Amino acid sequence: MAGKFKDLEDLFDMRRDEQRHGLSDVGDKEKRSWRDIDRGKDRSSHSDQSKSPAQKRWDDRFQTATAQKQINGELAALFEDRGAGELRAAILAAGDRGALQDAVQAYVEARGALPADDTEVLEKAMDVRQDKVFAKVVDAVAELLKTTDATRKKVFLLKLRSRSRTMFDRRLSTRIKEILAEHGALD
């Protein structure tokens, strides 16, 4: 009989603890799923209940993208080199070879070298006649050929080949032939 009373004593102790401290959490509540937990987060009393959670996410994404574009535009304007932009525009707007020669020479004097990533400027600058300035163009084209696509590469190599045939400066002609050999476009 002692076994029965032992179980009753445990039962009395458990009831007394429940009265003092409330119901125990063990086994009383079923475990919540992740979906229920997320749903509870969406229905927080601290958030705006007028819009659905999907609409809030869409609005936040739109506002974030708009703000990011505005910030990028402002940063680009802040760090934009206005002098280089004007010099670039002068090269592209040059109508005759004299104006082109002056524009490219002004760019080289102001910036030190032509931009190796601006294909429009380099293609236009290939028509420069003065060998000293054309040497700077050749250096920029050599850098461009390392990174450009096959079509533009072919155009620049053909222009370099035709210019190397009409060069009077042997060093520059040799430099052009080295570039052509490096890219497999030598005669």
C-alpha positions as CSV (number, residue, x, y, z in Angstrom):
1,M,0.0,0.0,0.0
2,A,2.9,2.3,0.5
3,G,3.2,2.7,-3.3
4,K,-0.3,4.1,-3.7
5,F,0.3,6.7,-1.0
6,K,3.6,7.8,-2.6
7,D,1.8,8.5,-5.8
8,L,-0.9,10.5,-4.0
9,E,1.7,12.5,-2.2
10,D,3.3,13.5,-5.6
11,L,-0.2,14.4,-6.9
12,F,-0.8,16.6,-3.8
13,D,2.6,18.3,-4.2
14,M,1.9,19.0,-7.9
15,R,-1.6,20.5,-7.2
16,R,-0.1,22.7,-4.4
17,D,2.6,23.9,-6.8
18,E,0.0,24.7,-9.4
19,Q,-2.0,26.7,-6.9
20,R,1.1,28.7,-5.8
21,H,2.8,29.2,-9.1
22,G,0.2,28.6,-11.8
23,L,0.1,25.9,-14.4
24,S,3.4,24.5,-15.6
25,D,4.4,25.0,-19.2
26,V,5.6,21.4,-19.6
27,G,3.2,19.6,-21.9
28,D,0.3,22.1,-21.6
29,K,0.9,24.1,-24.8
30,E,1.7,22.6,-28.1
31,K,4.8,23.8,-29.9
32,R,4.2,26.6,-32.4
33,S,5.2,26.2,-36.0
34,W,7.5,28.7,-37.8
35,R,4.6,29.8,-39.9
36,D,2.6,30.7,-36.7
37,I,5.7,32.5,-35.3
38,D,6.1,34.5,-38.5
39,R,2.4,35.3,-38.6
40,G,2.6,36.5,-35.0
41,K,5.4,38.8,-36.0
42,D,3.4,40.3,-38.8
43,R,0.5,41.0,-36.5
44,S,2.6,42.9,-34.0
45,S,0.7,45.6,-32.1
46,H,3.7,47.9,-32.7
47,S,3.4,47.9,-36.5
48,D,1.1,49.6,-38.9
49,Q,-2.0,47.4,-39.4
50,S,-3.5,49.4,-42.3
51,K,-1.3,47.6,-44.9
52,S,-0.7,43.9,-45.5
53,P,2.8,42.7,-44.8
54,A,3.3,42.0,-48.5
55,Q,2.4,45.5,-49.4
56,K,4.7,46.9,-46.7
57,R,7.6,44.9,-48.1
58,W,6.9,46.1,-51.6
59,D,6.7,49.7,-50.4
60,D,9.9,49.4,-48.4
61,R,11.7,47.8,-51.4
62,F,10.5,50.6,-53.7
63,Q,11.5,53.4,-51.3
64,T,14.9,51.8,-50.8
65,A,15.5,51.4,-54.5
66,T,14.4,55.0,-55.1
67,A,16.6,56.3,-52.3
68,Q,19.6,54.3,-53.5
69,K,19.2,55.7,-57.1
70,Q,19.1,59.2,-55.7
71,I,22.2,58.7,-53.6
72,N,24.1,57.1,-56.4
73,G,23.2,60.0,-58.7
74,E,24.3,62.6,-56.1
75,L,27.6,60.7,-55.5
76,A,28.2,60.5,-59.2
77,A,27.6,64.2,-59.6
78,L,29.9,64.9,-56.6
79,F,32.8,62.9,-57.9
80,E,32.3,63.6,-61.6
81,D,35.3,65.2,-63.2
82,R,33.7,68.1,-65.1
83,G,37.0,69.1,-66.7
84,A,37.4,65.7,-68.2
85,G,33.8,65.7,-69.4
86,E,34.4,69.0,-71.2
87,L,37.6,67.8,-72.8
88,R,35.9,64.6,-73.9
89,A,33.1,66.6,-75.4
90,A,35.6,68.8,-77.3
91,I,37.2,65.7,-78.8
92,L,33.9,64.2,-79.9
93,A,32.7,67.5,-81.3
94,A,35.8,68.2,-83.3
95,G,34.8,68.6,-87.0
96,D,38.2,68.8,-88.8
97,R,41.6,67.4,-88.1
98,G,43.0,70.6,-86.8
99,A,40.3,71.0,-84.2
100,L,40.7,67.3,-83.3
101,Q,44.5,67.7,-82.9
102,D,44.0,70.6,-80.6
103,A,41.3,68.9,-78.5
104,V,43.3,65.7,-78.1
105,Q,46.5,67.7,-77.3
106,A,44.5,69.7,-74.7
107,Y,43.2,66.5,-73.1
108,V,46.7,65.0,-72.9
109,E,48.2,68.1,-71.4
110,A,45.4,68.4,-68.8
111,R,45.0,64.7,-67.9
112,G,48.3,63.2,-68.8
113,A,46.8,60.4,-70.9
114,L,43.7,59.5,-72.8
115,P,41.1,57.3,-71.0
116,A,41.8,53.6,-71.9
117,D,38.2,52.7,-71.3
118,D,36.5,55.3,-73.5
119,T,36.2,53.7,-77.0
120,E,34.5,56.6,-78.6
121,V,37.2,59.0,-77.7
122,L,40.0,56.6,-78.7
123,E,38.3,55.8,-82.0
124,K,38.0,59.5,-82.8
125,A,41.6,60.2,-81.6
126,M,43.0,57.6,-84.0
127,D,42.8,60.3,-86.7
128,V,45.3,62.6,-85.0
129,R,48.3,63.4,-87.3
130,Q,51.0,64.6,-84.9
131,D,53.2,61.6,-83.9
132,K,53.9,62.8,-80.4
133,V,50.2,63.0,-79.6
134,F,49.4,59.8,-81.5
135,A,51.9,58.0,-79.3
136,K,49.6,58.7,-76.3
137,V,46.6,57.4,-78.3
138,V,48.5,54.2,-79.1
139,D,49.3,53.7,-75.5
140,A,45.7,54.1,-74.5
141,V,44.5,51.8,-77.3
142,A,47.1,49.1,-76.2
143,E,45.4,49.2,-72.7
144,L,41.9,49.1,-74.3
145,L,42.8,46.0,-76.4
146,K,43.4,44.0,-73.3
147,T,39.8,44.4,-72.1
148,T,37.6,45.1,-75.0
149,D,35.3,42.8,-77.0
150,A,36.4,41.0,-80.2
151,T,34.5,43.4,-82.6
152,R,36.0,46.6,-81.2
153,K,39.4,44.9,-80.9
154,K,39.3,44.1,-84.6
155,V,38.4,47.7,-85.6
156,F,41.2,49.1,-83.5
157,L,43.8,46.6,-84.8
158,L,42.8,47.4,-88.4
159,K,43.2,51.1,-87.8
160,L,46.5,50.6,-86.1
161,R,47.8,48.5,-89.0
162,S,46.8,51.1,-91.5
163,R,48.4,53.9,-89.5
164,S,51.6,51.9,-89.0
165,R,52.1,51.7,-92.8
166,T,52.0,55.5,-93.1
167,M,54.1,56.4,-90.1
168,F,57.4,58.3,-90.4
169,D,58.4,57.8,-86.8
170,R,60.2,54.4,-86.6
171,R,59.8,54.0,-82.8
172,L,56.1,54.6,-83.0
173,S,55.7,52.3,-86.0
174,T,57.7,49.6,-84.1
175,R,55.5,50.1,-81.0
176,I,52.4,49.6,-83.2
177,K,53.8,46.5,-84.8
178,E,54.5,45.1,-81.3
179,I,50.9,45.7,-80.3
180,L,49.7,44.0,-83.5
181,A,52.0,41.0,-83.0
182,E,50.8,40.7,-79.4
183,H,47.2,40.4,-80.5
184,G,47.9,38.3,-83.6
185,A,47.1,40.9,-86.2
186,L,50.4,41.4,-87.9
187,D,50.5,41.0,-91.7
